[in-house]
Amino acid sequence: MNIVFGSKRLGKIDGSSEACQKYADQAVVTLEGDRGKGRTRRVLFNRTAMQQMNLEKGSTQEIVFGTIDADENGNRAILIANADNMANIEDLTTYKTSKNAVSFEDSKEKGKAISSAKLTKDLIKFLDLDEDTQTEYALQPFDGEGLPSDTFKFVTVIPTGAIPRTNDEDWNAREEVAEAADNGSFLTRTEAEPVVE
């Protein structure tokens, strides 16, 4: 039995930060679409992405972005790393994260952000995305010569959870689609999905 007295919010322990996370066990970076006049687009890091990239609450960090013009499949890719783990960053362009977690536009989720209209515009242009659409990418560890060990590559978000099986024909078709997704471009745009609590 868990009894809590004196809490400002019923059923919650004061000071707890049980924030809703759209992708519970997946590090995801969100590129916001157009937010309207006077509102800067942001690059948002969910809680798991913050942990993987060592983005600590209460302080700002510097992030470095890199690009791959053509990977092994001929696709463009974005790389990202925490500048704290890189040597000789004086000549590199870095972007500062927010000091604390910020609210996401379309959900109850909170995470660190980089507010930069230029950065988001450059990323959207490089990846040939729709400027008005929010796009989400998972972070996949990327090993490369001369790169820090915690460099990540933007890849297509794969929702977690089992696909309901209806009949063998549908199941075989879904397996083919999943296999094609594994072998295909990781830069395919992924539309934002509703938050499931």
N, C-alpha and C positions, 0 to 999 in steps of 0.2 A: 504494500500500500504506500503511495506517495502523497503526502499531505504537504501543501504549501500555504502558509499564512503570510499576510502582509504584502502580497504581490499587487502591484499597480494594475497588471493585466491578469485577469482570472485565467488560471490554468497555465500560466507562464512564470518561470522563475525570473526575477528582475536581473537584467544584465545578460540574459541568454540571447544569442543571436541565431535562432533557428530560422534562417531565411529559406524560402522556397527556392529550389534550384531546378530549372527545366531539364537539364541533363545531369542527373544525380551523381554519376560516377564517370563523367566524361569531361575532359578539359576542353572548353569551347570558347572561341573568340568570335564576337559578333561585330560585323561592320554595319553601322546604322545607315539607313537610307536618308533621304531628305527629311529633316525634322521641321521644316517651315522657316519662314523668314526670322532672322535674328537668333536662331538656335544652331549651334555648332554640332556637326556630326561627331560621333565618338567611336572609338574602338573599345569594346567592352570585354572584360575578362571575367568569366564566371568563377565561383569559389574554387573549383578544382583546378582551373587554369592558373589562378593566383598561387595555389600551393605548388604546382609543378614549376612555375617560373620564379618562385621565391619572392612574390610580391606581398610584402608585409603591410598590414594595416598600421596607420599612424605615421608612415613615412613615404616619401616619393621615391620611385626607382626610375632609372633610365633604361629605355628599351631601344634595341637596334633592329631594324628591318633589313632583310636582304631579298634578292630576287633571283630566280632561275629562269632564264629565257626559254629553255627547252630541257625538260627532264628526259628520262629514258623512254617515255612515251610521246615526246615532242610537245608536252604541255608546259605552260608557264606555272610557276609556283612562287609562293611567298615563304620566306624563312624569318624566324623571330628569335631573339635571344635577350636575356637580361644583361645589360652592359656591365654590371658588377662582376661578372665572370669572364670578361674579355680583357685582353691586354691591348695597349696602344689604341685607345678609343678617341684620342684627341682629334683625329682627322675624320671621324665618323659622325654622321648625323644621328642624334639620339632624340627620343621623345619621352617626356616625363609623364609618369602616371599620376593619377589623383592621389592625394594623401590618404584619404579614406574611401570606403566603398560608396558608390553612388547607386541610385535607383535606375533600373532598366526602364525603358519607355513603355513596353507592352506587357510587363509582368511584375510580380512582387519581388523578383530577384534583385540582389544587389551584388556589385562587384567593382573592382578597380576599373578605371577608364583612362584613356588618352583622348583628350579633347583637341582635335586638330582637323580643321576643314581641309587643309592642304594634304595631310597624310591620307585621310579617308578618300579624298578625290583621286589621289595618285594610285591608291590600292584598287579602287573601283575601276579606274581606267586601265591599269595594268592587267587586271583579271577580266576585263571586258564585261562588267556587270551592269545591271540596270541601276541607275543612280537613285531611283525612288524606292528600291526594294531592300529590306534588311536581309543580310546574308550571314550565315553561320558556318564556321569552320572548326573542326576538331584539331587539336594539337597532337602531332605525331613526332616522337623523337627522331632527330635527323643527325646521322653521323657523317661528318665530312672532314677531310684533311684540313687542319688548321682552325677548325671551329671548336668553340667550347662544348663540353659534354651535354649541356642543357640547351642546345639549339633545337628548335621545333619547326616543323613544316605544316602549313595549312592544308588540311585534307577534308574531304566531304564528310559531313556529320552523318553517322549511322545511328539511328535511334536504337536505344537498348530495349530489350524485351523480345519475347517470342512472337513470331507471326502466327496468327490463328490458322489452323489447318482445316480446310473445308472438304476438299476431296483430292485424290491423287493428281488429277490433271492440273488443278490450280496450284497444288504444292510444287509440282515439277516446274511449272512456269515461274513461280516465285523463286525457286532455287536458281533457275537460269538468269533471272533478273539480278539476284544477289551476286551471282558469280560474275556477271557482266559489270556490275558496279565495282567489284573488287579489282577487276582487270582494266577497267576504263579510266577515264579522266577523273582525277581527284579534285578538279577545279569546277565541277558542275555546280551551278547555283542551287542552294537548298533554301526553300521558302521557310519562314518561321512557322513553327507549329504551336497550337494552343498549349498553355500550361496545364499539366495534369498534376493534381495534388493527391 
